Amino acid sequence: MAYKTLLTDLQDGVMTVTLNRPDKLNAFNTVMSRELIDFFHGVNEMDEVRAIVVTGAGRAFCAGADISGGSGAFQVWNDGAAPVKRDPKESITLAIFNCLKPIVAAINGAAVGVGITMCLPMDIRMMSTAGRIGFVFNKRGMAMEAGSSWFLPRLVGMQRAQEWVMTAELFGAEEALKGGLVRSVHPPEELLPAAQALAKKFAANTSSAVAAAVNRRLMWNMMGAQDPLDAVTLDVACVGYLAAGADAQEGIKSFFEKRAPAFPLKPSKDMPPFGPWAQAAAGGTR
């Protein structure tokens, strides 16, 4: 996979994606946006990828939008000629949200604005002691973007989310850990190996890739449900569908035979034909 602003490396089922504009502190521009969306759309068809780690090259994770071009940096441009209206379906947030693979963010340095909001729909966030986070929208005269007004309060609670956004201050790894935004904090040299080790657990051959994809999306989508009946209705359908499938049969058989399972189903072609993953594949957002 050849990109201008990303590096990709697949090892043991784990795809490490590195934001690669180190001379610009990996600032987010139109090219990076398009390439990340392309990657997260395409990776659903790559059954060899079982888990994803996202990190940054150099001393930053992502220093936010590249504003070197002025206020136009916040707009989407049509071949550089004129700004165009943003299409919600062409969103890095939704591309990550709709991904069928577990995603670990390895926040190795500064993560500001979109640099941190892109991490919110990832499943696990791990952080370097050298990292700094900032929801700095109020300092830029901008609205919260990338769906962060939905994700952030759900992840850390309304009170802490309001404080971080209203102050627009940078804060470090210990505050991020205390607030529940990150899972763990690591010395800089230990962060990426720790993130990759966790992702390898997700990618283990003893895990059904289809079940993992279904369960990932069930948890994310049910965060917005108004009633537990919504979750029960969908998970009953999923249980019935998966129970009749080859992975469940293999899971039971391997248990009784006291061996590791060899699950045959693939997320690229064997997902249930209903639910949020099916809607996303059909062009919807959920």
Secondary structure by P-SEA (a helix, b strand, c coil): cccccbbbbbcccbbbbbbccccccccccaaaaaaaaaaaaaacccccccbbbbbbcccccccccccccccccccccccccccccccccccaaaaaaaccbbbbbbcccccccccccccccccbbbbcccbbbbcccccccccccccccccccccccaaaaaaaaaacccccaaaaaaaccccccccccaaaaaaaaaaaaaacccccaaaaaaaaaaaaaacccccaaaaaaaaaaaaaaaaacaaaaaaaaaaaaccccccccccccccccccaaaaaaacccc
